[in-house]
Amino acid sequence: MNGRGNVKRIIAYILAAVAVGCLLASCRESVPAVSDGFGRVPGESYNESGNNPATDGVKDERITVCVDPGHGFGDVGTTSAYLGEWAEKDVTFSIATMLKEELEARGYRVHMLHDGVTIPVNANADENNLFRPKERIESIRDADIDYYVSIHCDAYAADESVMGTRVYYASGTSFTKKSKSAANNIKNAINNLLPDAKPTRVIDKSYEEAYYVIREAPVPSSLIEVGFVTNPTDAKNMLDESWRRSIAQGIAAGIDAFFAE
């Protein structure tokens, strides 16, 4: 009896030890890896540059949107007394930056065409401090992007009452159907966010009349004129940070709806 009792106790001890070991292993696996603040996770291998060979070169499968702040550098764009010290390039860069933030918050990868400071080297070979439409498109010709949106402001000095946001797309391209869909989704989203504003319009430009950047873009595209700098109400809105944020949110929501179709 004593021998059998000893055996039973030994077996019980072994089983208890195994159970405790499994429990500890489970706890270790359930604790999420914590970054060291530089994007590095303890236990993973990194080279001298801080890169992880296990993930380097892995394609980012997120949808990529190219955001192009219109004008900039040596080209200030349209101006008016209603904008004060601001010019079109200031409005477009502000909205584009907000749009980038809104899209990234929704899980998109954003290719910002320029940072407002430096023209991409491959697009400024003549060092003229201008980022021309053709140069913009050539700079993204081989880029891994899924959609292109260009932000602008309009002007019509002959009639200051003309106002409102307009979304343009080009006919006669291989992306016309998708570009039209994107434009309508953006229009609807902006109208939903700004119900008291003059309704946003979608305008179809023929291939010959379309803006170069949406006619020649290598992906579905839109050009958005957020308002008229020559209209006092539109210009006042452009100087209002909360309004610019609403426009950016509307564009992001429209892009989101387009890719959800």
C-alpha positions, 0 to 999 in steps of 0.5 A: 500500500505504501509503495503504491501511495508513493507512486501515486504521489510522484505521478501527482507531482509530475502532473502538477509540474507539467500543468504549471509549466504549460500555464507559464508558457501560455502566459508568455505567449499571450503577452503582446510584444512591446516596441522599444519606441523605435519600432523594434520589438524585443526578441526579433532580429534587426540589422545595424540600420534598425531594419527587420530582415524578416519583414523588409521587402514585404509589400504593403497591401493597403490601398494607396492614395496619392494626394497632390497639393496644387501649385506650390514652390514658385507657383502660388496659384490664384490669389485674392484680397479676400485671402489676405496673406494666403494664396491658393498654395497655402489652402491646398497644402493645408487641406492636403495635409489634413486629407493625409491624416484623415486617410491614414486614420482610415487605414490607407497608405498615402503618397503625398506628392510633395512636402511643400518644401522640396520638389521631387528631384526627378521632377525638377531637372531644370531647377525652375522651382516649378512643379508643372502638371506633366512633371507631377504625373511623370513623378508617379508614373511608376508609383504603387498607387491606386487613386490620385486626387489633386486639391485646388482653389478656383477663381472667377473675378468677373463674377464674385457671386460664383462659389462652391466646391467642384469635383472634376473627372476626365472622360475618354480615359481608361479610368473614366468609369471609376473616376466618375464613381469616385467624384460622385462619392466625394460630392455626396460625402462633402454635401453630407458633412456641409449640408448648409453650404452650396451643394458640391457639383461633379463636372465631367471634362472631355478628354481634350478639355480635362486638366492634364493631371486627371487626363494623364493620371495612371490611375482613377483620379479627381481634381477638386476645386474646393471653392472660389478665392474670388467669392468672399464666403468661400475665401472666408471658409478657406481661412477657417481651419475647421472648414478645411478639416471638414472638406478633408473629411468629406474627401476622405469619406468619399474615397472610402465609399468609392473603394467600398463599392 
